Amino acid sequence: MTKWGFLTNHAHVLIQIAHDPRSTVREIAIATGITERAVHAMLKDLRQAGIIDAQRDGRQNVYHLDPIALRKHRPWGASDMEIPASLIDATIRGLSQVAMAEGSPHGKPSLRSA
């Protein structure tokens, strides 16, 4: 059986960050099956779009998702196909729920409140 994916690699990176905001680039790469170089490029894309930001905590980055910026970002696909807003909204809600359930090690939510 052929293996295929439903989500883009950017979405996989966002899911990993929602699950563990303290993930290193290497950990994100291992969890998503994407090369470290590609993860760096995707993190840069997501930062430039304002969807994530990173704060230093010692020698480590801690990533934060901005669900408001994510909602406003609409170039979701590689094709001209229109992705239904309800699917996008459900994905954003799901990412928010994962991030809030995981929380951060400091007792603060890992995702800014929407």
C-alpha positions as CSV (number, residue, x, y, z in Angstrom):
1,M,0.0,0.0,0.0
2,T,1.3,3.4,-0.9
3,K,2.0,5.8,2.0
4,W,0.6,9.3,1.5
5,G,0.0,12.3,3.7
6,F,-2.9,14.5,4.3
7,L,-1.1,17.5,5.8
8,T,1.8,19.7,4.5
9,N,5.2,19.5,6.1
10,H,4.5,23.0,7.5
11,A,1.5,21.6,9.3
12,H,3.5,18.7,10.7
13,V,6.0,21.2,12.1
14,L,3.2,23.2,13.6
15,I,1.7,20.1,15.2
16,Q,5.1,19.2,16.7
17,I,5.5,22.7,18.1
18,A,2.0,22.6,19.5
19,H,2.8,19.2,21.1
20,D,6.2,20.3,22.5
21,P,7.1,24.0,22.2
22,R,10.6,23.2,23.5
23,S,11.4,20.8,20.6
24,T,14.8,21.3,19.0
25,V,15.2,21.4,15.2
26,R,16.6,17.8,15.4
27,E,13.6,16.6,17.5
28,I,11.1,18.3,15.0
29,A,13.0,16.6,12.1
30,I,12.8,13.2,13.8
31,A,9.2,13.5,14.8
32,T,8.0,14.7,11.4
33,G,10.4,12.7,9.1
34,I,11.6,15.9,7.5
35,T,15.3,16.8,7.2
36,E,16.8,19.3,9.6
37,R,17.6,21.7,6.8
38,A,13.9,21.6,5.6
39,V,12.8,22.2,9.2
40,H,15.0,25.3,9.5
41,A,13.4,26.6,6.2
42,M,9.9,25.9,7.5
43,L,10.5,27.6,10.8
44,K,11.8,30.6,8.9
45,D,8.7,30.6,6.7
46,L,6.4,30.3,9.8
47,R,8.3,33.1,11.6
48,Q,8.2,35.4,8.6
49,A,4.4,34.8,8.3
50,G,4.1,35.7,12.0
51,I,2.6,32.3,12.8
52,I,5.3,31.3,15.3
53,D,7.9,33.2,17.3
54,A,10.8,31.9,19.3
55,Q,12.1,33.0,22.6
56,R,15.5,32.0,24.0
57,D,15.5,30.1,27.3
58,G,19.2,29.6,28.0
59,R,20.6,27.8,25.0
60,Q,17.2,26.6,23.7
61,N,14.4,28.1,21.7
62,V,10.9,27.9,22.9
63,Y,8.4,28.3,20.1
64,H,4.9,29.8,20.4
65,L,2.1,29.6,18.0
66,D,-0.1,32.7,17.3
67,P,-3.5,31.3,16.4
68,I,-4.7,34.8,15.3
69,A,-1.9,35.0,12.7
70,L,-2.6,31.4,11.7
71,R,-6.3,32.3,11.1
72,K,-5.3,35.2,8.9
73,H,-2.8,33.2,6.9
74,R,-4.7,31.8,3.9
75,P,-2.3,30.5,1.3
76,W,-2.9,27.0,2.6
77,G,-2.3,24.8,-0.5
78,A,0.1,24.2,-3.3
79,S,-2.7,24.3,-5.8
80,D,-5.4,26.7,-6.8
81,M,-8.0,24.6,-5.0
82,E,-10.0,26.5,-2.4
83,I,-9.7,24.8,1.0
84,P,-13.0,25.2,3.0
85,A,-12.7,27.7,5.8
86,S,-14.4,25.2,8.1
87,L,-11.5,22.7,7.6
88,I,-8.9,25.4,8.3
89,D,-10.8,26.6,11.4
90,A,-11.1,23.1,12.7
91,T,-7.3,22.5,12.1
92,I,-6.5,25.7,14.0
93,R,-8.8,24.7,16.9
94,G,-7.2,21.3,17.0
95,L,-3.7,22.8,17.2
96,S,-4.8,25.2,19.9
97,Q,-6.3,22.3,21.9
98,V,-3.1,20.2,21.6
99,A,-0.9,23.1,22.7
100,M,-3.1,24.0,25.6
101,A,-3.3,20.4,26.8
102,E,0.5,20.1,26.6
103,G,1.2,23.4,28.3
104,S,4.7,24.6,28.9
105,P,7.1,23.4,31.6
106,H,6.7,26.7,33.3
107,G,3.0,26.3,33.9
108,K,2.0,28.7,31.2
109,P,0.1,27.7,28.1
110,S,2.4,27.0,25.2
111,L,0.0,28.8,22.8
112,R,-1.1,32.4,23.1
113,S,-4.8,32.6,23.8
114,A,-7.0,33.3,20.7
